[in-house]
Amino acid sequence: PGAAPLLPSCEAVVMPLPTGEGTDGIVGLDVLNRFDAVEMDWSARPGCCRLYAAGSFTRESWAALARGLDECLLREAGYGLLVLPVRVGGGPPVPALLDTGAAFSTLNGAACDLLG
């Protein structure tokens, strides 16, 4: 833990970003998609992100890793944004953006109206 992952090559765009004090960039899907799996563990602070190298899983190890987990289908909404169906209180599924950096989850007025 704490070691930076090795990226053999990376195309970069240099631009001013409001990333905050103590950060120098943003890790996006272009990097995360290079790995078989990305695990984020927030059980302790600071959190931990584990990146599993491409080809590191067998069919059996994938099955063991996924045992007991729920699966949801993601669709791309453009600009690399990912959308997944979310159910609230047993209501119908509503589309929501997947944002692993959001401090909280929210729904818009249309989704609230649909859910009653």
Buried (B, 14 or more C-beta within 10 A) or exposed (E): EEEEEEEEEEEEEEEEEEEEEEEEEEBEEEBBEBBBBBEEEEEEEEEEBEBBEEEEBEEEEEEEBEEEEEEEEEEEEEEEEBBEEBEBEEEEEBEBEEEEEEEEEEBEEEBEEBBE
